[in-house]
């Protein structure tokens, strides 16, 4: 009778040696008998064996490299393997392409094009004047209207932008921060004009002002009152818009500014904790609002580091929400996140290579368990994406979803010795950052001291120097280059968008009731000057009185002032 195979984890007749002892002995033998002779014949390359973020990487990972007790199962605390028990076997991620240029009508046509090609959610890109709370006819907007996103200066513009979009069926993400409360108000009023009540609206406002001070720099007010406005939106959404995510806590721009993956992870989650703390201090129970918080991450080139980052993020957030904030609702522990491939990795040289970069980055996002995904277009290092480039980017996601086989299994890298070790390591590094931030007095205090800004700048500088020295290879830039002209179909935005928007604003100001407009802005200033009264109803009233984006921003600045960043070197 043949001997039965020993069951894993049980002692065998070989003796009482522990599994770790046998493993250590096996590794020692391999290093002496296999690895040593191989290295003598063919030494390892002289490359720096680290992740893109600088974490040293061993040549081999084995059982015992990580703590298996921290892994868990999908859909169960600590959610390392995903927040849903079945993940993509039940429902694919949302394919949400970031779109916006020119006038509201220009972008509206792009929205309908994407929806007709299989996009499942909208993601609105606004131009720089809108992001900075400046009306399209303001002298400061000259040359920028509609150039890197869509121009929206009034509630009328928002209605044109969304014309024909089924807002009761399509969810919308808006990448807007400092004036997020105002643009959200415009969206609410546009939906109600289309007979869609606010309670039925689903979507997300980025509304992550804290990362603006550390990375993207599109701020309007000092940090403390800006944080108060974010809490106002969380409170308003909790009471009136149960399907809306009022904040998407964003590491994407932190990474684009030059941070490492660990810094993106740690700084993003620290910002999230600051929002939770401030909202709880408003008197709102954590389980009433936390389920509607969402996150937004970058997916960069280091395939395994990105997967580990997403897995560590879920585990950290679940632990912090349960143990630090006392959340009882399991949905409060969930980290739901959107992913965008790394814009900063796209190259103008040999731009078609960006299709490959984007595919690898998108695959890391899916394998990391993202809930929605944007894939960058290959021409984005040169211009706003052309229509063909956007279609290729969307097809990249559809290929992963329908041809790769990846969505058929939950967390395919769960149990990978390397990925589990790297997940543990990134979690540990993130908690070291949390301790440093707490010692400074929290996120706002650390912003005031320039801590985040300096750390990101130093990481960015180190990476750039490594590229310039050839230590970090960028294909097409400092390796495998070609001397050929760049051939990309060009998309150009003319000044016609500014002229059209200026005409509309002039007519709007001529036709509105001056007394109603003045009264609404005066009320907004009075509410803003209080400590805790929610400003969202006053914002909606001002928009109904046909106040423009810039006028509402200036009313807030009359109360809060402007913010001037402290220089860091």
C-alpha positions in Angstrom: 0.0 0.0 0.0 1.4 3.4 -1.0 2.3 5.8 1.8 -0.2 8.6 2.1 1.0 12.2 1.5 1.5 14.2 4.8 -1.2 16.8 5.4 0.2 20.3 5.4 0.9 21.7 8.8 1.0 18.3 10.6 4.1 16.6 12.1 5.6 13.8 10.0 7.7 10.8 10.7 10.7 12.9 9.6 10.9 14.1 13.2 9.9 17.0 15.4 11.8 19.8 13.5 9.6 22.9 13.0 8.6 24.0 9.6 10.7 27.1 10.0 13.7 25.0 10.8 13.2 22.8 7.8 12.8 25.9 5.6 15.9 27.5 6.9 17.9 24.3 6.3 16.5 24.0 2.8 17.4 27.6 2.0 20.9 27.2 3.4 21.4 24.2 1.2 20.0 26.0 -1.9 22.3 29.0 -1.3 25.4 26.8 -0.9 24.7 24.2 -3.6 22.7 26.0 -6.2 22.9 29.8 -5.8 26.6 30.0 -5.0 27.8 28.1 -8.1 25.3 30.1 -10.3 26.6 33.4 -9.0 30.2 32.3 -9.6 29.4 31.5 -13.2 27.1 34.6 -13.8 27.1 37.4 -11.2 23.9 39.4 -10.7 23.5 42.6 -12.6 24.8 45.7 -10.9 21.3 47.3 -10.8 20.0 48.7 -7.6 17.5 46.0 -6.4 14.9 48.2 -4.8 11.3 49.1 -5.5 10.6 52.3 -7.4 10.0 53.8 -3.9 13.4 52.7 -2.7 12.5 49.7 -0.5 15.3 47.1 -0.8 14.2 43.8 -2.4 15.8 40.4 -1.5 16.4 37.9 -4.3 14.0 35.4 -2.8 11.0 35.3 -0.5 9.8 32.1 1.1 7.1 31.0 3.6 7.6 32.9 6.8 8.6 36.2 5.0 5.3 37.7 6.1 2.8 37.2 8.9 -0.1 35.0 7.4 -2.4 35.9 10.3 -2.7 39.4 8.8 -4.0 38.2 5.5 -7.6 37.3 6.1 -10.1 36.5 3.4 -12.0 38.6 0.9 -14.9 40.6 2.3 -13.8 40.2 5.9 -11.7 42.4 8.3 -9.0 43.5 7.7 -9.9 43.4 3.9 -6.4 42.9 2.7 -7.8 40.7 0.0 -10.7 43.0 -1.0 -13.8 44.5 0.5 -16.2 42.3 -1.3 -16.4 38.5 -0.9 -16.7 37.9 -4.7 -14.9 41.1 -6.0 -15.1 41.2 -9.9 -16.8 37.8 -10.2 -20.0 39.6 -9.3 -19.4 43.1 -10.7 -16.5 44.6 -12.7 -14.9 47.9 -11.6 -16.4 51.1 -13.0 -14.6 52.3 -16.2 -14.5 56.0 -15.6 -12.5 58.0 -18.1 -11.4 61.5 -17.0 -12.8 64.0 -19.6 -13.1 67.7 -20.1 -12.1 70.4 -22.5 -13.4 73.6 -24.1 -16.9 74.7 -23.5 -19.6 72.6 -21.7 -21.0 71.7 -25.1 -17.6 70.3 -26.3 -17.3 68.1 -23.2 -20.9 67.0 -23.3 -20.3 65.6 -26.8 -17.2 63.7 -25.4 -19.3 62.3 -22.5 -21.9 60.9 -24.9 -19.2 59.5 -27.1 -17.6 57.6 -24.2 -21.0 56.4 -22.9 -21.8 55.0 -26.3 -18.4 53.1 -26.3 -19.0 51.3 -23.0 -17.9 53.8 -20.3 -19.9 53.1 -17.1 -19.3 56.4 -15.2 -18.3 59.9 -15.9 -15.3 61.7 -14.5 -15.2 65.5 -15.1 -11.9 67.4 -15.6 -12.2 71.1 -15.1 -9.9 73.8 -16.5 -7.5 75.8 -14.4 -9.7 78.9 -13.9 -12.5 76.6 -12.6 -10.1 74.8 -10.3 -8.9 78.1 -8.9 -12.5 79.5 -8.5 -12.0 82.1 -11.3 -14.8 83.0 -13.8 -14.0 82.5 -17.5 -14.2 86.2 -18.2 -11.8 87.2 -15.4 -8.5 88.7 -16.7 -6.6 86.1 -14.8 -8.3 83.3 -16.9 -6.9 84.7 -20.1 -5.3 81.9 -22.2 -6.5 79.1 -19.9 -10.2 78.7 -20.5 -11.0 75.2 -21.6 -7.4 74.3 -22.1 -6.8 71.5 -19.6 -10.5 70.8 -18.7 -14.0 72.1 -19.2 -14.9 75.7 -18.3 -17.7 75.9 -15.7 -18.5 79.3 -14.2 -22.2 79.1 -13.4 -25.0 76.7 -12.7 -26.1 77.3 -16.3 -22.8 76.0 -17.6 -23.2 72.9 -15.5 -26.7 72.2 -17.0 -25.2 72.5 -20.5 -22.3 70.2 -19.5 -24.8 67.4 -18.3 -27.5 67.8 -21.0 -28.9 64.4 -22.0 -26.9 62.5 -19.4 -29.1 60.1 -17.3 -28.0 61.4 -13.9 -30.3 58.9 -12.1 -28.4 56.0 -13.7 -24.8 57.3 -14.4 -22.5 58.1 -11.4 -20.3 61.1 -11.8 -16.9 61.9 -10.3 -15.8 65.5 -10.2 -12.1 66.3 -9.8 -12.5 69.6 -8.0 -11.2 70.7 -4.6 -11.0 74.2 -3.3 -14.4 75.2 -4.9 -15.8 71.7 -4.7 -18.8 72.8 -2.6 -19.8 75.3 -5.3 -19.5 72.9 -8.2 -21.3 70.2 -6.2 -24.1 72.7 -5.7 -24.3 73.3 -9.4 -24.5 69.6 -10.1 -27.3 69.2 -7.5 -29.3 72.1 -9.1 -28.7 70.7 -12.6 -30.1 67.3 -11.6 -33.1 68.8 -9.9 -33.8 70.9 -13.1 -33.9 67.5 -14.9 -36.3 66.2 -12.3 -33.7 63.9 -10.6 -34.0 64.5 -6.8 -30.7 64.9 -4.9 -31.2 61.8 -2.8 -31.0 59.7 -6.0 -27.7 61.1 -7.2 -24.7 58.9 -7.1 -21.1 60.0 -7.5 -18.1 61.6 -5.9 -16.6 65.1 -5.4 -12.9 64.9 -4.9 -13.1 67.8 -2.4 -9.7 66.8 -0.7 -8.4 70.2 0.2 -5.6 69.0 2.5 -3.6 67.4 -0.3 -3.8 70.7 -2.2 -1.5 72.3 0.3 1.0 69.4 0.1 0.9 68.6 -3.6 -1.4 70.1 -6.2 -1.4 73.7 -4.8 -4.9 74.7 -6.0 -6.1 76.2 -2.7 -8.2 79.3 -2.1 -8.5 79.7 1.7 -6.3 78.9 4.7 -6.3 75.3 5.8 -8.5 75.5 8.9 -11.6 77.2 7.2 -11.0 75.1 4.1 -11.2 72.0 6.3 -14.4 73.4 7.8 -16.0 73.6 4.3 -15.2 70.0 3.7 -16.9 69.0 6.9 -19.9 71.0 5.8 -20.1 68.9 2.6 -19.8 65.7 4.6 -22.5 66.7 7.0 -24.8 67.9 4.1 -24.3 64.7 2.2 -24.9 62.5 5.2 -28.2 64.1 5.8 -29.5 64.6 2.2 -27.5 62.6 -0.3 -27.0 59.0 0.9 -25.6 57.8 -2.4 -23.0 60.5 -2.8 -19.3 60.3 -1.7 -18.6 63.9 -0.5 -14.8 63.4 -0.3 -12.4 61.3 -2.4 -9.3 61.4 -0.3 -6.6 61.6 -2.9 -3.1 60.2 -3.1 -3.0 60.6 -6.9 -1.7 64.2 -6.9 0.7 63.4 -4.0 2.3 60.8 -6.2 2.3 63.0 -9.3 4.1 65.6 -7.3 7.0 63.1 -6.9 6.3 61.1 -3.7 7.2 57.5 -3.2 4.5 54.8 -3.0 4.9 54.7 0.8 4.5 58.5 1.1 1.4 58.4 -1.1 0.0 55.7 1.1 0.8 57.4 4.4 0.0 61.0 3.5 -3.3 60.0 1.9 -4.5 58.0 4.9 -3.3 60.7 7.3 -5.5 63.2 5.4 -8.4 60.7 5.7 -8.0 60.5 9.4 -7.9 64.3 9.7 -11.3 64.5 7.9 -12.8 61.8 10.1 -11.5 63.5 13.2 -12.9 66.9 12.2 -16.3 65.5 11.2 -16.6 63.6 14.5 -15.7 66.8 16.4 -18.7 68.4 14.5 -20.8 65.9 16.4 -21.6 63.5 13.6 -21.4 59.8 14.5 -18.6 58.1 12.6 -20.8 55.3 11.3 -23.2 57.9 9.9 -20.7 59.3 7.4 -17.7 57.0 7.1 -19.3 54.5 4.7 -19.5 57.3 2.1 -15.8 58.3 2.2 -13.8 57.1 -0.8 -10.2 57.3 -1.9 -8.2 57.9 -5.1 -4.8 56.4 -5.8 -2.1 56.5 -8.4 -1.0 53.3 -10.1 2.6 53.7 -11.1 5.2 51.6 -12.9 6.5 49.2 -10.1 3.9 46.5 -10.6 4.2 44.7 -7.3 4.8 47.8 -5.2 1.5 49.2 -6.5 -0.4 46.0 -5.7 1.0 45.8 -2.2 0.2 49.5 -1.7 -3.5 49.0 -2.4 -3.7 45.9 -0.2 -1.9 47.7 2.7 -4.2 50.7 2.3 -7.3 48.6 2.8 -5.8 46.9 5.9 -4.6 50.1 7.5 -7.9 52.0 7.0 -10.0 49.1 8.4 -7.8 48.9 11.4 -7.7 52.6 12.1 -11.5 53.0 11.6 -12.2 50.2 14.0 -9.6 50.7 16.6 -9.0 54.5 16.6 -12.4 55.9 15.7 -14.5 53.1 17.1 -16.6 52.5 14.0 -19.0 49.6 14.4 -20.5 49.4 10.9 -18.4 47.1 8.7 -18.9 49.5 5.7 -17.1 52.2 7.8 -14.1 49.9 7.7 -14.1 49.6 3.9 -11.6 51.4 1.8 -13.4 52.0 -1.5 -11.0 53.6 -4.0 -10.7 54.8 -7.6 -7.4 54.4 -9.4 -5.8 56.4 -12.2 -2.7 55.3 -14.1 0.3 57.5 -13.6 0.2 60.6 -15.7 3.7 61.6 -14.6 5.1 58.3 -16.1 3.8 59.2 -19.6 6.5 60.4 -22.0 6.4 62.7 -24.9 9.2 60.6 -26.5 7.9 57.5 -28.3 4.4 58.3 -27.0 2.9 55.0 -28.2 4.9 53.3 -25.4 2.5 54.9 -23.0 -0.1 52.4 -24.2 2.1 49.6 -22.7 2.8 51.6 -19.5 -0.9 52.3 -19.0 -1.8 48.6 -19.5 0.7 47.5 -16.9 -0.4 50.1 -14.4 -4.1 49.4 -15.0 -3.5 45.7 -14.5 -1.8 46.5 -11.1 -4.9 48.6 -10.1 -7.2 45.7 -11.0 -5.1 43.1 -9.2 -5.0 45.5 -6.2 -8.8 45.5 -6.0 -9.8 48.9 -7.2 -13.5 49.8 -7.5 -13.1 52.1 -10.5 -10.4 52.9 -12.9 -9.2 55.6 -15.3 -6.6 54.7 -17.9 -4.5 57.6 -19.3 -4.4 58.2 -23.0 -1.0 57.7 -24.8 -0.9 61.4 -26.0 -1.4 63.1 -22.6 2.3 64.1 -22.3 1.7 66.3 -25.3 -1.9 67.6 -25.1 -5.4 66.9 -24.0 -6.3 63.5 -25.2 -7.6 63.1 -28.7 -10.8 61.1 -29.3 -8.9 58.1 -30.7 -6.4 58.0 -27.9 -9.2 58.0 -25.3 -10.9 55.1 -27.1 -7.6 53.1 -26.9 -7.3 53.9 -23.2 -10.9 52.7 -22.6 -10.3 49.6 -24.7 -7.3 48.8 -22.5 -9.6 48.3 -19.5 -12.1 46.4 -21.6 -9.3 44.0 -22.7 -8.3 43.4 -19.1 -11.9 42.8 -18.1 -12.9 40.5 -21.0 -9.8 38.8 -22.3 -7.1 38.5 -19.6 -8.9 36.2 -17.2 -7.8 38.4 -14.3 -11.3 39.2 -13.0 -12.1 35.5 -12.6 -10.2 35.0 -9.3 -10.2 37.1 -6.2 -6.8 38.6 -5.2 -4.6 36.4 -7.4 -1.4 37.5 -5.6 -2.7 36.7 -2.2 -0.3 34.3 -0.6 2.6 35.5 -2.9 5.6 35.4 -0.6 6.9 38.6 -2.1 3.6 40.5 -2.3 2.7 39.6 1.3 6.1 40.7 2.6 5.9 44.0 0.6 2.4 44.6 1.9 3.6 44.2 5.5 6.6 46.4 4.9 4.6 49.2 3.4 2.1 49.1 6.2 4.9 49.4 8.8 6.5 52.3 6.9 3.1 54.1 6.8 2.6 53.8 10.5 6.0 55.3 11.1 4.8 58.3 9.1 1.6 58.5 11.2 3.7 58.6 14.4 5.7 61.5 13.0 2.6 63.4 11.9 1.0 62.9 15.3 4.1 64.2 17.0 3.8 67.4 15.0 0.2 68.0 16.1 -1.6 66.5 13.2 -2.0 67.1 9.4 -2.8 70.8 9.5 0.2 71.5 11.8 2.4 69.4 9.6 1.3 71.4 6.5 2.1 74.7 8.3 5.6 73.4 9.1 6.1 72.3 5.5 6.7 68.7 6.4 4.8 67.0 3.6 6.0 69.5 1.0 9.7 68.9 1.9 9.4 65.1 2.0 7.8 65.0 -1.4 10.3 67.5 -2.9 13.2 65.4 -1.7 11.8 62.2 -3.1 11.1 63.9 -6.4 14.6 65.3 -6.6 16.2 61.9 -5.8 14.2 60.2 -8.6 15.0 62.9 -11.2 18.7 62.7 -10.4 18.6 58.9 -10.7 16.9 59.3 -14.2 19.5 61.9 -15.2 22.4 59.7 -14.2 20.8 56.7 -16.0 20.4 54.7 -12.8 16.6 54.7 -13.2 15.8 53.6 -16.8 12.9 55.3 -18.6 12.4 53.5 -21.9 12.4 56.0 -24.8 13.9 58.8 -22.7 17.3 57.7 -21.3 17.2 54.1 -22.7 16.3 52.7 -26.2 15.8 56.1 -27.7 15.1 56.9 -31.3 15.8 60.1 -33.3 12.5 60.4 -35.0 9.8 63.2 -35.1 6.8 62.7 -32.8 3.7 62.0 -34.8 0.5 62.4 -32.8 -2.8 63.8 -34.1 -3.1 67.2 -32.4 -6.1 68.4 -30.4 -6.1 72.2 -30.0 -8.4 74.4 -27.9 -8.8 77.8 -29.4 -9.7 81.1 -27.6 -13.2 80.6 -29.0 -14.1 78.8 -25.7 -13.2 81.9 -23.7 -15.2 84.2 -25.9 -18.3 82.0 -25.8 -18.1 81.7 -22.0 -17.6 85.4 -21.6 -20.6 86.2 -23.7 -22.8 83.9 -21.6 -21.6 85.4 -18.3 -22.3 88.9 -19.5 -25.9 87.9 -20.4 -26.3 86.1 -17.1 -25.2 89.2 -15.1 -27.5 91.4 -17.1 -30.6 89.2 -16.6 -30.4 88.3 -13.0 -32.1 90.1 -10.1 -29.4 92.3 -8.6 -31.1 92.6 -5.2 -31.6 88.8 -4.9 -28.0 88.2 -6.0 -26.6 90.7 -3.4 -28.8 89.3 -0.6 -27.8 85.8 -1.3 -24.1 86.6 -1.2 -24.5 88.6 2.0 -26.2 85.7 3.6 -23.4 83.4 2.5 -20.9 85.7 4.3 -22.9 85.7 7.5 -23.1 81.9 7.5 -19.4 81.5 6.7 -18.6 83.7 9.7 -20.3 81.3 12.1 -18.4 78.5 13.7 -20.6 75.5 12.9 -23.6 76.5 10.7 -23.5 74.5 7.5 -22.7 76.6 4.4 -24.1 74.3 1.7 -27.7 75.7 1.9 -26.3 79.2 1.5 -24.2 78.1 -1.4 -27.3 76.6 -3.1 -29.2 79.8 -2.5 -26.4 81.9 -4.1 -26.4 79.7 -7.1 -30.2 79.9 -7.5 -29.7 83.7 -7.4 -27.3 83.2 -10.4 -24.2 84.0 -8.6 -21.1 82.9 -10.5 -18.3 80.6 -9.3 -15.9 83.5 -8.9 -18.4 85.7 -7.0 -19.1 82.9 -4.4 -15.4 82.2 -3.9 -14.7 85.9 -3.3 -17.6 86.0 -0.8 -15.9 83.2 1.2 -12.5 85.0 0.9 -14.1 88.1 2.3 -14.6 86.0 5.5 -11.6 83.6 5.5 -9.0 85.6 3.5 -6.6 84.1 1.0 -3.8 81.6 1.7 -0.1 82.2 0.9 2.1 79.2 1.1 5.3 79.2 3.1 8.3 78.6 0.9 10.2 75.4 1.5 13.7 74.6 0.3 
